[in-house]
Amino acid sequence: MKQKIVINVPMQSEKGKSKAMKIAVAMQGVSSVIVGKDNDRLEVIGEGVDSVCLAKSLRKKFCFADIVSIGEVKPPPSSNCPPPPPPPCQPYCYATRVYETAPPNCSFM
């Protein structure tokens, strides 16, 4: 089961962001790390990640790391609508010749 861990970490510069990401990626089971829009949230997604150990490792470097939320990653909703029906078939057009009288070169035996 994949889980998403959101940790509040004060990152003032690009150097701080890269340090936090390196610490998070070094943890066992982490598959992706995203820095939030406010540059103070770190979103870690992985399977079997120890959130307390991750927070302790971040506290050693940044002196403050607060676990905001831990939740299960839900797969994107699959569309269960049926496929559209195929377009209607075009009727076949047969060319036929209609003779009102027998052709002149035709002979009956």
The first five atom37 places (N, CA, C, CB, O) and aatype in JSON, in Angstrom:
{
  "aatype": [12, 11, 5, 11, 9, 19, 9, 2, 19, 14, 12, 5, 15, 6, 11, 7, 11, 15, 11, 0, 12, 11, 9, 0, 19, 0, 12, 5, 7, 19, 15, 15, 19, 9, 19, 7, 11, 3, 2, 3, 1, 10, 6, 19, 9, 7, 6, 7, 19, 3, 15, 19, 4, 10, 0, 11, 15, 10, 1, 11, 11, 13, 4, 13, 0, 3, 9, 19, 15, 9, 7, 6, 19, 11, 14, 14, 14, 15, 15, 2, 4, 14, 14, 14, 14, 14, 14, 14, 4, 5, 14, 18, 4, 18, 0, 16, 1, 19, 18, 6, 16, 0, 14, 14, 2, 4, 15, 13, 12],
  "atom_mask": [
    [1, 1, 1, 1, 1],
    [1, 1, 1, 1, 1],
    [1, 1, 1, 1, 1],
    [1, 1, 1, 1, 1],
    [1, 1, 1, 1, 1],
    [1, 1, 1, 1, 1],
    [1, 1, 1, 1, 1],
    [1, 1, 1, 1, 1],
    [1, 1, 1, 1, 1],
    [1, 1, 1, 1, 1],
    [1, 1, 1, 1, 1],
    [1, 1, 1, 1, 1],
    [1, 1, 1, 1, 1],
    [1, 1, 1, 1, 1],
    [1, 1, 1, 1, 1],
    [1, 1, 1, 0, 1],
    [1, 1, 1, 1, 1],
    [1, 1, 1, 1, 1],
    [1, 1, 1, 1, 1],
    [1, 1, 1, 1, 1],
    [1, 1, 1, 1, 1],
    [1, 1, 1, 1, 1],
    [1, 1, 1, 1, 1],
    [1, 1, 1, 1, 1],
    [1, 1, 1, 1, 1],
    [1, 1, 1, 1, 1],
    [1, 1, 1, 1, 1],
    [1, 1, 1, 1, 1],
    [1, 1, 1, 0, 1],
    [1, 1, 1, 1, 1],
    [1, 1, 1, 1, 1],
    [1, 1, 1, 1, 1],
    [1, 1, 1, 1, 1],
    [1, 1, 1, 1, 1],
    [1, 1, 1, 1, 1],
    [1, 1, 1, 0, 1],
    [1, 1, 1, 1, 1],
    [1, 1, 1, 1, 1],
    [1, 1, 1, 1, 1],
    [1, 1, 1, 1, 1],
    [1, 1, 1, 1, 1],
    [1, 1, 1, 1, 1],
    [1, 1, 1, 1, 1],
    [1, 1, 1, 1, 1],
    [1, 1, 1, 1, 1],
    [1, 1, 1, 0, 1],
    [1, 1, 1, 1, 1],
    [1, 1, 1, 0, 1],
    [1, 1, 1, 1, 1],
    [1, 1, 1, 1, 1],
    [1, 1, 1, 1, 1],
    [1, 1, 1, 1, 1],
    [1, 1, 1, 1, 1],
    [1, 1, 1, 1, 1],
    [1, 1, 1, 1, 1],
    [1, 1, 1, 1, 1],
    [1, 1, 1, 1, 1],
    [1, 1, 1, 1, 1],
    [1, 1, 1, 1, 1],
    [1, 1, 1, 1, 1],
    [1, 1, 1, 1, 1],
    [1, 1, 1, 1, 1],
    [1, 1, 1, 1, 1],
    [1, 1, 1, 1, 1],
    [1, 1, 1, 1, 1],
    [1, 1, 1, 1, 1],
    [1, 1, 1, 1, 1],
    [1, 1, 1, 1, 1],
    [1, 1, 1, 1, 1],
    [1, 1, 1, 1, 1],
    [1, 1, 1, 0, 1],
    [1, 1, 1, 1, 1],
    [1, 1, 1, 1, 1],
    [1, 1, 1, 1, 1],
    [1, 1, 1, 1, 1],
    [1, 1, 1, 1, 1],
    [1, 1, 1, 1, 1],
    [1, 1, 1, 1, 1],
    [1, 1, 1, 1, 1],
    [1, 1, 1, 1, 1],
    [1, 1, 1, 1, 1],
    [1, 1, 1, 1, 1],
    [1, 1, 1, 1, 1],
    [1, 1, 1, 1, 1],
    [1, 1, 1, 1, 1],
    [1, 1, 1, 1, 1],
    [1, 1, 1, 1, 1],
    [1, 1, 1, 1, 1],
    [1, 1, 1, 1, 1],
    [1, 1, 1, 1, 1],
    [1, 1, 1, 1, 1],
    [1, 1, 1, 1, 1],
    [1, 1, 1, 1, 1],
    [1, 1, 1, 1, 1],
    [1, 1, 1, 1, 1],
    [1, 1, 1, 1, 1],
    [1, 1, 1, 1, 1],
    [1, 1, 1, 1, 1],
    [1, 1, 1, 1, 1],
    [1, 1, 1, 1, 1],
    [1, 1, 1, 1, 1],
    [1, 1, 1, 1, 1],
    [1, 1, 1, 1, 1],
    [1, 1, 1, 1, 1],
    [1, 1, 1, 1, 1],
    [1, 1, 1, 1, 1],
    [1, 1, 1, 1, 1],
    [1, 1, 1, 1, 1],
    [1, 1, 1, 1, 1]
  ],
  "atom_positions": [
    [[0.84, -1.18, 0.0], [0.0, 0.0, 0.0], [0.89, 1.24, 0.0], [-0.96, 0.0, 1.21], [1.71, 1.43, 0.89]],
    [[0.7, 2.08, -1.0], [1.46, 3.32, -1.06], [0.84, 4.33, -0.12], [1.52, 3.87, -2.5], [-0.38, 4.39, 0.04]],
    [[1.7, 5.11, 0.49], [1.21, 6.14, 1.39], [1.85, 7.48, 1.06], [1.48, 5.77, 2.85], [2.95, 7.54, 0.51]],
    [[1.13, 8.54, 1.39], [1.6, 9.9, 1.16], [1.79, 10.56, 2.52], [0.6, 10.71, 0.27], [0.87, 10.64, 3.32]],
    [[3.01, 11.03, 2.75], [3.36, 11.68, 4.01], [3.66, 13.13, 3.71], [4.58, 10.97, 4.7], [4.5, 13.44, 2.86]],
    [[2.99, 14.03, 4.4], [3.22, 15.47, 4.24], [3.89, 15.97, 5.52], [1.87, 16.25, 3.94], [3.34, 15.82, 6.61]],
    [[5.08, 16.56, 5.35], [5.86, 17.05, 6.49], [6.14, 18.53, 6.29], [7.19, 16.25, 6.65], [6.54, 18.96, 5.2]],
    [[5.93, 19.3, 7.34], [6.18, 20.73, 7.31], [7.63, 20.97, 7.74], [5.17, 21.52, 8.23], [7.99, 20.71, 8.89]],
    [[8.45, 21.45, 6.82], [9.87, 21.7, 7.09], [10.21, 23.1, 6.59], [10.8, 20.62, 6.39], [9.92, 23.41, 5.44]],
    [[10.8, 23.97, 7.43], [11.15, 25.31, 6.95], [12.38, 25.26, 6.03], [11.42, 26.26, 8.14], [13.49, 24.96, 6.46]],
    [[12.15, 25.54, 4.76], [13.24, 25.56, 3.78], [13.31, 26.96, 3.2], [13.03, 24.48, 2.65], [12.42, 27.37, 2.46]],
    [[14.37, 27.68, 3.53], [14.47, 29.08, 3.12], [15.1, 29.26, 1.74], [15.28, 29.84, 4.14], [14.82, 30.24, 1.06]],
    [[15.94, 28.32, 1.33], [16.66, 28.51, 0.07], [16.63, 27.23, -0.75], [18.13, 28.94, 0.34], [16.11, 26.2, -0.31]],
    [[17.2, 27.32, -1.94], [17.3, 26.15, -2.82], [18.2, 25.09, -2.2], [17.85, 26.57, -4.2], [17.98, 23.89, -2.38]],
    [[19.21, 25.53, -1.47], [20.12, 24.6, -0.8], [19.37, 23.79, 0.26], [21.31, 25.37, -0.16], [19.59, 22.59, 0.4]],
    [[18.48, 24.43, 0.98], [17.67, 23.75, 1.97], [16.72, 22.75, 1.34], [0.0, 0.0, 0.0], [16.5, 21.66, 1.88]],
    [[16.14, 23.12, 0.19], [15.25, 22.21, -0.53], [15.99, 20.96, -0.96], [14.64, 22.9, -1.75], [15.5, 19.84, -0.79]],
    [[17.18, 21.16, -1.52], [17.93, 20.01, -2.01], [18.37, 19.11, -0.85], [19.15, 20.46, -2.82], [18.38, 17.89, -1.0]],
    [[18.73, 19.69, 0.3], [19.11, 18.88, 1.46], [17.92, 18.05, 1.95], [19.64, 19.78, 2.6], [18.06, 16.87, 2.26]],
    [[16.76, 18.69, 2.02], [15.57, 17.97, 2.48], [15.2, 16.84, 1.52], [14.39, 18.94, 2.63], [14.81, 15.76, 1.95]],
    [[15.32, 17.1, 0.24], [15.0, 16.07, -0.74], [15.99, 14.92, -0.67], [14.99, 16.67, -2.16], [15.6, 13.75, -0.8]],
    [[17.29, 15.23, -0.46], [18.29, 14.17, -0.34], [18.01, 13.28, 0.87], [19.69, 14.77, -0.23], [18.14, 12.06, 0.79]],
    [[17.63, 13.89, 1.97], [17.32, 13.12, 3.18], [16.11, 12.22, 2.93], [17.06, 14.07, 4.39], [16.11, 11.05, 3.32]],
    [[15.08, 12.77, 2.29], [13.85, 12.01, 2.05], [14.08, 10.86, 1.07], [12.75, 12.93, 1.53], [13.57, 9.76, 1.26]],
    [[14.84, 11.11, 0.03], [15.08, 10.09, -0.98], [15.95, 8.96, -0.42], [15.75, 10.7, -2.22], [15.85, 7.82, -0.89]],
    [[16.79, 9.26, 0.55], [17.67, 8.23, 1.13], [16.9, 7.22, 1.97], [18.74, 8.89, 1.98], [17.42, 6.14, 2.26]],
    [[15.66, 7.53, 2.37], [14.86, 6.62, 3.17], [14.43, 5.41, 2.34], [13.63, 7.34, 3.75], [14.23, 5.52, 1.13]],
    [[14.3, 4.29, 3.0], [13.92, 3.06, 2.31], [12.42, 3.09, 1.96], [14.24, 1.82, 3.18], [11.59, 3.42, 2.81]],
    [[12.09, 2.75, 0.72], [10.71, 2.66, 0.28], [10.15, 3.9, -0.38], [0.0, 0.0, 0.0], [9.01, 3.9, -0.84]],
    [[10.94, 4.98, -0.44], [10.45, 6.24, -1.03], [10.48, 6.13, -2.55], [11.3, 7.45, -0.55], [11.49, 5.74, -3.13]],
    [[9.36, 6.48, -3.19], [9.32, 6.44, -4.65], [9.34, 7.83, -5.27], [8.08, 5.69, -5.1], [9.84, 8.0, -6.38]],
    [[8.79, 8.85, -4.56], [8.85, 10.21, -5.09], [8.78, 11.23, -3.96], [7.73, 10.46, -6.1], [8.18, 10.98, -2.91]],
    [[9.4, 12.39, -4.21], [9.41, 13.49, -3.24], [9.03, 14.76, -3.99], [10.81, 13.63, -2.53], [9.57, 15.04, -5.06]],
    [[8.1, 15.52, -3.42], [7.63, 16.76, -4.05], [7.71, 17.88, -3.02], [6.18, 16.61, -4.61], [7.27, 17.71, -1.88]],
    [[8.27, 19.02, -3.42], [8.29, 20.2, -2.56], [7.01, 20.97, -2.82], [9.57, 21.09, -2.8], [6.68, 21.24, -3.97]],
    [[6.29, 21.31, -1.76], [5.01, 22.01, -1.88], [5.16, 23.41, -2.45], [0.0, 0.0, 0.0], [6.27, 23.91, -2.63]],
    [[4.03, 24.03, -2.73], [4.01, 25.37, -3.33], [4.58, 26.43, -2.39], [2.6, 25.75, -3.71], [5.19, 27.4, -2.85]],
    [[4.39, 26.25, -1.1], [4.85, 27.26, -0.14], [6.32, 27.09, 0.24], [3.99, 27.19, 1.11], [6.83, 27.85, 1.07]],
    [[7.0, 26.12, -0.33], [8.41, 25.82, -0.04], [8.63, 25.44, 1.43], [9.28, 27.01, -0.39], [9.76, 25.52, 1.92]],
    [[7.59, 25.04, 2.1], [7.79, 24.59, 3.48], [7.14, 23.22, 3.71], [7.22, 25.61, 4.46], [7.17, 22.69, 4.82]],
    [[6.57, 22.65, 2.67], [5.96, 21.32, 2.79], [6.68, 20.34, 1.88], [4.46, 21.37, 2.45], [7.0, 20.64, 0.73]],
    [[6.91, 19.18, 2.43], [7.57, 18.11, 1.7], [6.59, 16.95, 1.61], [8.93, 17.68, 2.39], [6.15, 16.44, 2.64]],
    [[6.23, 16.54, 0.4], [5.32, 15.43, 0.19], [6.13, 14.22, -0.25], [4.22, 15.79, -0.86], [6.78, 14.24, -1.29]],
    [[6.08, 13.18, 0.55], [6.84, 11.96, 0.29], [5.85, 10.85, -0.01], [7.77, 11.58, 1.5], [4.94, 10.6, 0.77]],
    [[6.03, 10.18, -1.15], [5.16, 9.08, -1.55], [6.02, 7.83, -1.65], [4.43, 9.37, -2.91], [7.06, 7.83, -2.29]],
    [[5.56, 6.76, -1.01], [6.31, 5.51, -1.05], [5.56, 4.38, -0.37], [0.0, 0.0, 0.0], [4.46, 4.56, 0.15]],
    [[6.18, 3.24, -0.39], [5.58, 2.06, 0.2], [6.43, 1.59, 1.36], [5.41, 0.94, -0.85], [7.61, 1.31, 1.2]],
    [[5.83, 1.52, 2.53], [6.54, 1.06, 3.72], [7.52, 2.08, 4.27], [0.0, 0.0, 0.0], [8.54, 1.7, 4.86]],
    [[7.25, 3.35, 4.1], [8.13, 4.42, 4.59], [7.83, 4.66, 6.07], [7.96, 5.74, 3.77], [6.67, 4.8, 6.45]],
    [[8.87, 4.71, 6.88], [8.71, 5.01, 8.31], [8.66, 6.52, 8.48], [9.87, 4.38, 9.16], [9.68, 7.2, 8.37]],
    [[7.47, 7.05, 8.75], [7.28, 8.5, 8.81], [7.98, 9.13, 10.02], [5.81, 8.83, 8.85], [8.47, 10.25, 9.94]],
    [[8.02, 8.4, 11.14], [8.67, 8.94, 12.34], [10.18, 9.03, 12.12], [8.36, 8.06, 13.57], [10.81, 10.02, 12.5]],
    [[10.77, 8.01, 11.52], [12.2, 8.01, 11.24], [12.55, 9.13, 10.24], [12.65, 6.63, 10.68], [13.59, 9.79, 10.37]],
    [[11.68, 9.33, 9.26], [11.89, 10.41, 8.29], [11.84, 11.77, 8.97], [10.82, 10.34, 7.17], [12.68, 12.63, 8.7]],
    [[10.88, 11.97, 9.87], [10.77, 13.24, 10.59], [11.99, 13.47, 11.48], [9.48, 13.28, 11.43], [12.48, 14.59, 11.58]],
    [[12.48, 12.42, 12.13], [13.68, 12.55, 12.98], [14.89, 12.94, 12.15], [13.96, 11.24, 13.74], [15.68, 13.79, 12.56]],
    [[15.04, 12.32, 10.98], [16.18, 12.65, 10.12], [16.12, 14.09, 9.65], [16.23, 11.71, 8.91], [17.15, 14.77, 9.56]],
    [[14.92, 14.58, 9.35], [14.78, 15.97, 8.93], [15.0, 16.93, 10.09], [13.4, 16.2, 8.31], [15.52, 18.03, 9.89]],
    [[14.61, 16.53, 11.29], [14.83, 17.39, 12.48], [16.31, 17.55, 12.79], [14.1, 16.81, 13.7], [16.72, 18.6, 13.27]],
    [[17.11, 16.52, 12.51], [18.55, 16.62, 12.76], [19.17, 17.72, 11.91], [19.25, 15.27, 12.48], [20.09, 18.41, 12.36]],
    [[18.68, 17.88, 10.7], [19.26, 18.87, 9.78], [18.6, 20.23, 9.91], [19.15, 18.37, 8.35], [19.28, 21.25, 9.85]],
    [[17.27, 20.27, 10.09], [16.54, 21.53, 10.06], [16.03, 21.99, 11.42], [15.39, 21.41, 9.13], [15.47, 23.09, 11.52]],
    [[16.19, 21.2, 12.46], [15.76, 21.52, 13.83], [14.25, 21.58, 14.0], [16.36, 22.82, 14.26], [13.76, 21.67, 15.13]],
    [[13.51, 21.54, 12.91], [12.06, 21.54, 13.01], [11.48, 20.77, 11.84], [11.5, 22.99, 13.05], [11.78, 21.07, 10.68]],
    [[10.66, 19.78, 12.14], [9.93, 19.03, 11.12], [8.67, 18.5, 11.77], [10.8, 17.86, 10.52], [8.73, 17.77, 12.76]],
    [[7.55, 18.86, 11.23], [6.26, 18.5, 11.81], [5.49, 17.66, 10.8], [5.46, 19.76, 12.22], [5.31, 18.08, 9.65]],
    [[5.01, 16.49, 11.21], [4.21, 15.65, 10.34], [2.81, 16.25, 10.26], [4.17, 14.17, 10.84], [2.11, 16.36, 11.27]],
    [[2.4, 16.63, 9.07], [1.1, 17.25, 8.86], [0.03, 16.18, 8.63], [1.15, 18.22, 7.67], [-1.02, 16.2, 9.28]],
    [[0.3, 15.26, 7.72], [-0.68, 14.21, 7.45], [-0.01, 12.98, 6.87], [-1.76, 14.72, 6.49], [1.04, 13.05, 6.23]],
    [[-0.66, 11.85, 7.12], [-0.25, 10.58, 6.55], [-1.51, 9.95, 5.98], [0.46, 9.64, 7.62], [-2.5, 9.77, 6.69]],
    [[-1.48, 9.61, 4.72], [-2.67, 9.04, 4.09], [-2.31, 8.06, 3.0], [0.0, 0.0, 0.0], [-1.17, 8.0, 2.53]],
    [[-3.3, 7.3, 2.61], [-3.13, 6.31, 1.56], [-3.27, 7.0, 0.2], [-4.16, 5.16, 1.7], [-4.12, 7.86, 0.02]],
    [[-2.42, 6.61, -0.73], [-2.49, 7.17, -2.08], [-3.57, 6.41, -2.83], [-1.1, 7.08, -2.82], [-3.52, 5.18, -2.95]],
    [[-4.54, 7.15, -3.33], [-5.63, 6.54, -4.07], [-5.3, 6.59, -5.56], [-6.98, 7.24, -3.77], [-4.83, 7.61, -6.06]],
    [[-5.55, 5.48, -6.27], [-5.31, 5.51, -7.71], [-6.29, 6.45, -8.39], [-5.41, 4.09, -8.32], [-7.4, 6.66, -7.88]],
    [[-5.92, 7.01, -9.52], [-6.83, 7.91, -10.22], [-8.1, 7.16, -10.62], [-6.15, 8.53, -11.47], [-8.03, 5.98, -10.97]],
    [[-9.24, 7.82, -10.57], [-10.49, 7.13, -10.89], [-10.51, 6.71, -12.35], [-11.69, 8.02, -10.59], [-10.22, 7.49, -13.26]],
    [[-10.85, 5.46, -12.54], [-10.94, 4.96, -13.92], [-12.34, 5.23, -14.45], [-10.59, 3.43, -13.99], [-13.33, 5.12, -13.72]],
    [[-12.41, 5.57, -15.68], [-13.71, 5.87, -16.27], [-14.39, 4.56, -16.63], [-13.57, 6.79, -17.54], [-13.89, 3.79, -17.45]],
    [[-15.53, 4.31, -16.01], [-16.26, 3.08, -16.24], [-17.37, 3.25, -17.26], [-16.84, 2.58, -14.94], [-18.26, 2.4, -17.37]],
    [[-17.34, 4.33, -18.01], [-18.37, 4.52, -19.01], [-18.1, 3.59, -20.2], [-18.44, 6.01, -19.47], [-16.94, 3.36, -20.57]],
    [[-19.15, 3.08, -20.78], [-18.96, 2.15, -21.9], [-18.39, 2.87, -23.12], [-20.3, 1.47, -22.28], [-18.58, 4.08, -23.27]],
    [[-17.71, 2.13, -23.97], [-17.16, 2.78, -25.16], [-18.3, 3.24, -26.07], [-16.2, 1.81, -25.93], [-19.38, 2.66, -26.04]],
    [[-18.06, 4.25, -26.86], [-19.13, 4.76, -27.73], [-19.51, 3.7, -28.76], [-18.68, 6.07, -28.44], [-18.66, 2.9, -29.16]],
    [[-20.77, 3.68, -29.17], [-21.19, 2.67, -30.14], [-20.51, 2.91, -31.48], [-22.73, 2.69, -30.31], [-20.18, 4.05, -31.83]],
    [[-20.29, 1.84, -32.23], [-19.65, 2.02, -33.54], [-20.59, 2.78, -34.48], [-19.27, 0.65, -34.15], [-21.81, 2.74, -34.31]],
    [[-20.03, 3.45, -35.46], [-20.88, 4.19, -36.4], [-21.76, 3.21, -37.17], [-20.02, 5.05, -37.37], [-21.37, 2.06, -37.39]],
    [[-22.94, 3.66, -37.59], [-23.84, 2.75, -38.33], [-23.21, 2.34, -39.65], [-25.22, 3.41, -38.58], [-22.47, 3.1, -40.28]],
    [[-23.52, 1.11, -40.04], [-22.96, 0.59, -41.3], [-23.65, 1.26, -42.48], [-23.13, -0.95, -41.38], [-24.85, 1.53, -42.45]],
    [[-22.89, 1.53, -43.5], [-23.44, 2.11, -44.72], [-24.06, 0.98, -45.54], [-22.34, 2.87, -45.53], [-23.45, -0.08, -45.69]],
    [[-25.24, 1.19, -46.08], [-25.84, 0.13, -46.9], [-25.05, -0.03, -48.2], [-27.33, 0.45, -47.21], [-24.51, 0.93, -48.76]],
    [[-25.01, -1.27, -48.64], [-24.32, -1.54, -49.89], [-25.19, -1.1, -51.05], [-23.96, -3.05, -50.02], [-26.42, -1.22, -51.02]],
    [[-24.55, -0.6, -52.06], [-25.26, -0.15, -53.24], [-24.91, -1.1, -54.38], [-24.9, 1.34, -53.6], [-23.75, -1.18, -54.79]],
    [[-25.91, -1.81, -54.9], [-25.68, -2.73, -56.01], [-26.15, -2.05, -57.3], [-26.41, -4.09, -55.79], [-27.23, -1.47, -57.36]],
    [[-25.33, -2.15, -58.31], [-25.71, -1.61, -59.61], [-26.44, -2.71, -60.38], [-24.46, -1.09, -60.4], [-25.91, -3.8, -60.56]],
    [[-27.6, -2.42, -60.83], [-28.36, -3.4, -61.63], [-28.8, -2.74, -62.92], [-29.59, -3.94, -60.84], [-29.01, -1.53, -62.99]],
    [[-28.92, -3.56, -63.93], [-29.4, -3.07, -65.21], [-30.81, -3.61, -65.41], [-28.46, -3.5, -66.39], [-31.08, -4.8, -65.23]],
    [[-31.63, -2.76, -65.78], [-33.01, -3.15, -66.05], [-33.26, -2.93, -67.55], [-34.04, -2.34, -65.17], [-33.13, -1.82, -68.05]],
    [[-33.62, -4.02, -68.24], [-33.91, -3.93, -69.67], [-35.42, -4.04, -69.84], [-33.16, -5.04, -70.49], [-36.05, -4.97, -69.33]],
    [[-35.98, -3.09, -70.56], [-37.41, -3.18, -70.83], [-37.67, -4.16, -71.96], [-37.98, -1.8, -71.18], [-38.69, -4.86, -71.99]],
    [[-36.75, -4.2, -72.88], [-36.84, -5.16, -73.97], [-35.55, -5.93, -74.01], [-37.13, -4.47, -75.34], [-34.56, -5.48, -73.45]],
    [[-35.55, -7.04, -74.64], [-34.35, -7.85, -74.76], [-33.33, -7.12, -75.61], [-34.66, -9.24, -75.35], [-33.71, -6.45, -76.57]],
    [[-32.06, -7.23, -75.26], [-31.06, -6.56, -76.08], [-31.11, -7.1, -77.53], [-29.64, -6.75, -75.48], [-31.53, -8.24, -77.73]],
    [[-30.71, -6.33, -78.52], [-30.87, -6.74, -79.91], [-30.02, -7.96, -80.3], [-30.52, -5.59, -80.81], [-30.41, -8.68, -81.21]],
    [[-28.92, -8.21, -79.66], [-28.06, -9.34, -80.06], [-28.37, -10.59, -79.25], [-26.59, -8.97, -79.88], [-27.57, -11.53, -79.27]],
    [[-29.43, -10.63, -78.6], [-29.76, -11.76, -77.75], [-30.67, -12.71, -78.53], [-30.43, -11.3, -76.42], [-31.65, -12.28, -79.13]],
    [[-30.34, -13.96, -78.5], [-31.19, -14.94, -79.18], [-31.57, -16.02, -78.21], [-30.48, -15.55, -80.42], [-30.78, -16.45, -77.37]],
    [[-32.81, -16.46, -78.33], [-33.3, -17.53, -77.47], [-33.29, -18.81, -78.25], [-34.71, -17.22, -76.93], [-33.61, -18.81, -79.44]],
    [[-32.96, -19.82, -77.66], [-33.0, -21.09, -78.35], [-34.13, -21.91, -77.94], [-31.78, -21.83, -78.15], [-34.3, -23.03, -78.45]]
  ]
}
